[in-house]
Structures are given as structure tokens and as C-alpha cells.
Amino acid sequence: MAEVTVRVFRGDREGGKPVDYKVPITEGMVVLDAVHSIQANQAPDLAVRWNCKAAKCGSCSAEVNGRPRLMCKTRMDSLPLDQPVTVYPMKAFPLIKDLATDVSWNYKVNQKIPPFQPRPGVEWKMDQRDIDRVQEFRKCIECFLCQNVCHVLRDHDKKDQFGGPRFFVRTAGLEMHPLDGVNRTRMLKEQLGIGFCNITKCCTEVCPEEIHITDNAIIPLKERVVDEFYDPITMLVHKIRGAK
Amino acid sequence: MTTASQHESHEHDVLIIGAGGAGLRAAIEALAQGARVGVVCKSLLGKAHTVMAEGGLAAAMANVDKADDWRTHFRDTMRGGKLLNNWHMAQLHAQEAPDRVRELEQWGALFDRTADGEILQRAFGGHTFKRLCHVGDRTGLEMIRTLQDRGVHMGFDVYMECTITKLLKDGDRVAGAFGYWRETGNFVTFKAKSIVIATGGIGKSWKITSNSWECTGDGMALAYEASAELLDMEFVQFHPTGMVWPPGVQGLLVTEAVRGEGGLLRNKSGERFMEKYDPKRMELSTRDVVARSIYTEVKEGRGSPHGGAFLDISHKPAEYVKRKLPSMYHQFKELADVDITKGPMEVGPTCHYVMGGIRVEAETGQSSVPGLFAAGEAAAGLHGANRLGGNSLSDLVVFGRRAGLAAAEHAKKVTAPALDTAQTEQAEREVLAPFGRSSGESPYQIHHDLQETMQNLVGIFRTDEDLRHALTELEKLKARAAKMRVEGSRVFNPGWHLSRDLQCMLTVSEACTHAALARKESRGAHSRLDYPKTEDAWGAKNHVIVKKGDAMTLFEAPRPAMPQELQQILAEDK
């Protein structure tokens, strides 16, 4: 059976280094299969997260040959196998061990977003065409790959001021729900810091669910913030009324 | 070794173990009753196996087929379960599921719509009418995200990546739980007046399964060790359509919605073989029948190249397939190089669900241990000998809510329990034991052999000889597990985690095999080659498994008589 070298980062908060493992290749194998093979036969304490193995849970995010991806969806035969396949943890989050990172910050951001609240007295009927665009956002499996590649988080580490693409997608899903009655524009501006995003579309490129994060979620939300806070006529009205 | 008093500890009125659909729905209900609620889950929040549910949630809303009502849903569920179901659970489930769906919608879930804006419903095996409320083929994700956000904003405490290894007791009643943090390996103790077990299934004991690493029967094993009763453990559902190729994805679920949307099953000669097995319902027969049919076709030499059957939806317009079955489209395209809008999939049976589980009261989810409740797949009763597709997601919300409510009410009535240090110290010794051994096998090897044993000897078709052989093998595996060794530190160490999960898998595998050996008939998902008939006498009793001393014991429990009104509903031929 053909073998391939898989170079996996091993280490914890104290530090670490890549370790090479020889893994037998089987037909149709994905990177997560290779990692499981290493666990079962060579390194039982190799830390990795996974659940569904079908790109539905978003647990097995990692950087394979330098590209952020789901390991369960990355076929070995899509990679050059004459050189080592490198598997590293997501860079934007603090390392726990090996391929597992501390993504708890994301759960804290989620808590800032006001939940769905129907408008009073709504009739529970919706047209499929009106929910198609919202269903796109609700496909998100929370793999956090978009957060991992967003330069505001990855390079500038603005986790205290910026929510990241995942939570713009979540907010878009709530704001564009046909029956929702909450306004989250101020929250987008002040708590999720949507202004930091300069629409480089890195998030859209890595989304395994192919959500058009930038075009369909972030840009329309930015427009809402601009309309509410920076529209000259509205600003004038607010000034006259003495509103903040 | 640290002592109990040095552990991190938390106290709640209601502790929920498991954060899938049932656990989250239970937590929401307990919070609504004013209880202080903690939720413990093995994975990150939102990753529980519920996200894998694809086809939909069965509820007699009658949005598409106006003739549907709870009576028909009740009858379908009972007939699908070969009348072994707890009839009261089947009744409550059919009556309450529509309200639970509306509630999800009011919490923000967005189901696919009918032309006049109602929730759309699709056909599924064994359901007389179009009944499954769905979101394409990712209904479980929609449900878990909705419940997760509802619960988080209501304010439960979530303990993520925390594994419970023992239930603690105060006399006969439950008093709390002991576990470890996956991240650090440190121990944690929870004190609670009520505990709801919602830990899901047991599929990881089989080699070919649709289940994730979490489905190791933890809740059932914890309850069993705490003297609770397990019910009908012989009934394990093999879903007829799992992927069979490539090897790495073998067992991965192919949703029944493919057949619900018109997918056809064929053998290698192109025959629609379901005509031989269930000419009336064809592809939309119940899962037990379809799984046996595919298995038989393959065994008799009429299978597909990789040992399955062909499942074809390519006669439908490509855009329709991509819209209604988007994840199936991507799953096959990316993992198997198959475009399902152009050609057939290859599918075969995969271990998917256990109908058996913790024995509970229908209305409350109360187990035989005071203060201990169970809901969802971890509990038994609703599905009898075979579960209908779509009845699981509705089970989670109907009985999750009921268990959460009862657990909160129980907590209001009782005083705080006392924790016993001797029990936590014992629990510590048990989980740390594999670290202390200088030699011994890796848990991965033992797990591999357990999966081979269950796959080969306790599968779709069973015999006395195979089941006895399985019990002998399980004894050997238990002996090996008692000497296994774990390498590395306690920090995020999957080998160590598996060593604990393996103990639970061994317990539930043994329960399943014992019950399968004892039931000398074929019924629903339990097919005995040596007892091929369904016998009325067996239909009058359930199997109960309970720990007596150190031994697993089994007894028969007579089924309570069904009220006249329900008997009448069952007798109506629709």
C-alpha cells in the first residue's frame, strides 16, 4: 500500500513542533482519515476535534498545506502526495494542544447578539422567496474558518472590538428574517465593530458552505449601519430632535 | 491524587447531560420553570449528533395533506414499531409534535414553505401522509441552532467539552455527577437535585455506523451503573442507506429524504427490488424492511460494485435535487466523485439508532432512580421495535420538554442532596487507572475489535450461535479493557477519552446482546434467522436490564393494556 508523509503540528501553549508520520493511503481518503489513522496506530494522544465527518458540524477545521479547511472534506488525492501533507491548527485562536484550539471567544461574541424576536401580532406565514436568502446564512456550521482567515482577527487580533464574519452572517440571518422585529444596527456598529471589515472577501473564499459572506451578509449590513448613522438627512433630523 | 474537596464544583437545580436536541429542549423548559440549569456536553455547543439529522421532523400539521391528524401519526408510529412501543408515549408524541414545531418557528427556525406560506412537509417511510417539516436536508442543524441560541439567551450555564464518567448518589436518589474537562484533564463535580440524561445513541460500538465519536452510550451506561433500568436494548436500527464507498466514509448517512423526494432503489440488474419485499410501499417502506432488503440483495449476489444497492434521484430535475438535497449533492460530489443529479449513489445499511435505552415514565421521562430523568435517543419506549424516519427529531422536542419540566418540578420539591467523597474518589481512581499501567493494549485496538464483534455477530440478522459467541467475545474484551494502557498527559488526550468511552460501549453492547439473545422472535429491527416469525406472545412483553450486584440481569416486563380508544385508532385501516 502506498504511503504518504503527514506532517502534523504537535505541541501545546508552551510550544511545539511538526512531527512526520507515515500513513498508508486508501482510495478516497480524506485528511481526517489520515489523522485518525495516526491516532489509532502511532500517537493515541494526538488532539483533534471531529464529530460528523460529513462537513455538517464544522468541528475539524485546520490548516492543510497552509490552507484553512475542514479535514473531513479535504481529499488526500487532491493534494500533492510526493511531498509531506502539513496539518496545523487554526492560527487565529489560542492553541490548546496539537490541532485543537480555544474557540471559546466565539461563543462570547454570540451572546452579544439579540435573539430573534417576532414583531407583535405577526401571522406565521412566509413566502419561500423571502426566506431563501436567510436560509443561506443559516447553513453556517460554525467551523470558524472565516474567523480564522479574517485579517482583523488573524493579523490584528481585534477580538475585543470586532465580531468577525461568522457573527455578521448570524446577524444577517436575524435582521433579514421576514418576521423579526429587532433592530441590531447599533450593536453591529458599536459591539461587533463592523466598520473594521474592509471587504477583502477572505472569509467568503474559505467558507465550506459556500455562503456569500461578504456580498450577501456583510455589505448589506454595512449599508444599514451607514443609512442609520451616517445618512446626512437622518443625522440632521436627529440633531433637531436632540436625539443621540 | 486530589481529593474531592479540591475539585472544581458546581451546583444546579437541574443538570442536563448532553446538548443535542433533547438536552437543549429540556434545558429551555427547566429554565422557564425558574430552575438553575447547567448543561454538560462532550463536544462544543452546537456540534451534537442532532446536527447530522437531515430529513425532517414528523408532526401531523396537515399543511400538505389535509387529512392528517395525530391519530394517523400515532397509528403509523405504533405500526412502524411493531406494536412494541409505549403506547402512551406514542400518543403524547403524535399529539404534541405540531406545537413543538410551531414553537421552534416562533424561536426563529425557518422551515421550507408551501405555496401559501405554511411549513412544507415531505413524505417519509412508514408515514401515511406527507408529514416531515424540513429545511432542505439540514433540518437538524436548523433545530440545534435555534435551541442553542434560545437557551443561551435564557441563561443556562454550559460546560463544553466536559465528559461525565459517573453519577453520584445520595442513598437511592441521584445527587450529582463527576467528570473531567477534555481540555485540561482536570476533574469537576456537579451537585444537582435532578439530572436529565440526553446523551444520544450507541452506534460507535459497530464498525459501519452513521454515528459520531460521541455516540458511545454514555448516558445509558451511567444510568445502568446508578441502578436505573434499561429497556428493549435488542432493538438497534440499521438505516438502509449509508454510503458504502470510498472506505473512509463507509456508513455515512444518506438521508431518507432522497427516497422521500422520489429516489428509486435498484440492484445491479436494474430491478426495483423493493417490489419483492414490500410492493405496496416500495422505497418508502419502514427502515427495518428496506435495510433487510438491501442486505439480502447484496448477500445473494445482486449488489452494486462496492457491495450496496443503487439509489437514484437523477430522474428529477438537477436544480430540484440541488435545492431539496444540497448536502447529499455536495457529500457525493466531494467525497465519492458522484454527481447525484446525473447518476445513482451506492448505498448500504449502517448502524444508525437505538430504539432501546433508559426505561422512563411516559409523561415525565422519570427513570427508576429518583431524580434521574432521560429523554431523546438515550430514553426508550416511543419507537418500539423500529423507529420511523422523522420521529426522532420530534421525539427530542416533545420528550425533551417533558423531561425538563418534570426535572424542574422535582427539584422544587426536594432538598439539596449530599455528596459522598468516597464516590468521587472511586470515580477518580476508575478514570485514572489506565495511566498507571506500564504495559497493556491501546484502547484503539480494543475498540476496533469491539466494532468487529458487534458488526459481525450482533448485526441486522442474528442467531443464537452468533449472539452467544458475541457474549464470549465481549467477556474477553472486558478483560482486555481492564488492563488497557493510556499514553501521554491528561491534557486533551483522545486515547484517554476513548478508554473511558470504551467502558460505556462495552456495557451497552453487552446489554444489547443479552436482550437480543433472549428475544426468540423477529420483530422490527430485531431479526433472528433462527426465529423468523413475529410472535404475539413476545409482543406482550418488554425486556428490562438492570444491574444486580455486579451482574447484568434481564427480566421480562408485561406491557400495560392499551385503552379502548387507542385500540380503536390502531384497528382503523387507513
HADDOCK unambig.tbl for C-alpha pairs under 7 A between the chains (distance, minus, plus):
assign (segid A and resid 27 and name CA) (segid B and resid 246 and name CA) 6.28 0.50 0.50
assign (segid A and resid 27 and name CA) (segid B and resid 247 and name CA) 7.00 0.50 0.50
assign (segid A and resid 28 and name CA) (segid B and resid 246 and name CA) 5.18 0.50 0.50
assign (segid A and resid 28 and name CA) (segid B and resid 248 and name CA) 6.89 0.50 0.50
assign (segid A and resid 28 and name CA) (segid B and resid 335 and name CA) 6.82 0.50 0.50
assign (segid A and resid 28 and name CA) (segid B and resid 336 and name CA) 6.92 0.50 0.50
assign (segid A and resid 29 and name CA) (segid B and resid 248 and name CA) 5.65 0.50 0.50
assign (segid A and resid 33 and name CA) (segid B and resid 248 and name CA) 6.40 0.50 0.50
assign (segid A and resid 40 and name CA) (segid B and resid 444 and name CA) 5.46 0.50 0.50
assign (segid A and resid 44 and name CA) (segid B and resid 494 and name CA) 6.56 0.50 0.50
assign (segid A and resid 44 and name CA) (segid B and resid 495 and name CA) 4.78 0.50 0.50
assign (segid A and resid 45 and name CA) (segid B and resid 487 and name CA) 6.75 0.50 0.50
assign (segid A and resid 45 and name CA) (segid B and resid 488 and name CA) 5.98 0.50 0.50
assign (segid A and resid 45 and name CA) (segid B and resid 493 and name CA) 4.56 0.50 0.50
assign (segid A and resid 45 and name CA) (segid B and resid 494 and name CA) 5.42 0.50 0.50
assign (segid A and resid 45 and name CA) (segid B and resid 495 and name CA) 5.25 0.50 0.50
assign (segid A and resid 46 and name CA) (segid B and resid 493 and name CA) 6.65 0.50 0.50
assign (segid A and resid 46 and name CA) (segid B and resid 494 and name CA) 6.73 0.50 0.50
assign (segid A and resid 47 and name CA) (segid B and resid 492 and name CA) 5.81 0.50 0.50
assign (segid A and resid 47 and name CA) (segid B and resid 493 and name CA) 5.93 0.50 0.50
assign (segid A and resid 47 and name CA) (segid B and resid 494 and name CA) 6.10 0.50 0.50
assign (segid A and resid 51 and name CA) (segid B and resid 47 and name CA) 6.98 0.50 0.50
assign (segid A and resid 51 and name CA) (segid B and resid 212 and name CA) 5.04 0.50 0.50
assign (segid A and resid 51 and name CA) (segid B and resid 213 and name CA) 6.05 0.50 0.50
assign (segid A and resid 52 and name CA) (segid B and resid 52 and name CA) 6.67 0.50 0.50
assign (segid A and resid 52 and name CA) (segid B and resid 212 and name CA) 5.27 0.50 0.50
assign (segid A and resid 54 and name CA) (segid B and resid 331 and name CA) 6.93 0.50 0.50
assign (segid A and resid 56 and name CA) (segid B and resid 51 and name CA) 6.70 0.50 0.50
assign (segid A and resid 56 and name CA) (segid B and resid 52 and name CA) 6.44 0.50 0.50
assign (segid A and resid 57 and name CA) (segid B and resid 47 and name CA) 5.35 0.50 0.50
assign (segid A and resid 57 and name CA) (segid B and resid 51 and name CA) 6.31 0.50 0.50
assign (segid A and resid 96 and name CA) (segid B and resid 183 and name CA) 6.98 0.50 0.50
assign (segid A and resid 97 and name CA) (segid B and resid 492 and name CA) 6.68 0.50 0.50
assign (segid A and resid 111 and name CA) (segid B and resid 153 and name CA) 6.87 0.50 0.50
assign (segid A and resid 116 and name CA) (segid B and resid 107 and name CA) 6.50 0.50 0.50
assign (segid A and resid 116 and name CA) (segid B and resid 108 and name CA) 5.62 0.50 0.50
assign (segid A and resid 125 and name CA) (segid B and resid 117 and name CA) 4.70 0.50 0.50
assign (segid A and resid 125 and name CA) (segid B and resid 118 and name CA) 5.56 0.50 0.50
assign (segid A and resid 126 and name CA) (segid B and resid 117 and name CA) 4.61 0.50 0.50
assign (segid A and resid 126 and name CA) (segid B and resid 118 and name CA) 6.89 0.50 0.50
assign (segid A and resid 127 and name CA) (segid B and resid 113 and name CA) 6.64 0.50 0.50
assign (segid A and resid 127 and name CA) (segid B and resid 117 and name CA) 5.01 0.50 0.50
assign (segid A and resid 128 and name CA) (segid B and resid 112 and name CA) 6.62 0.50 0.50
assign (segid A and resid 128 and name CA) (segid B and resid 113 and name CA) 5.36 0.50 0.50
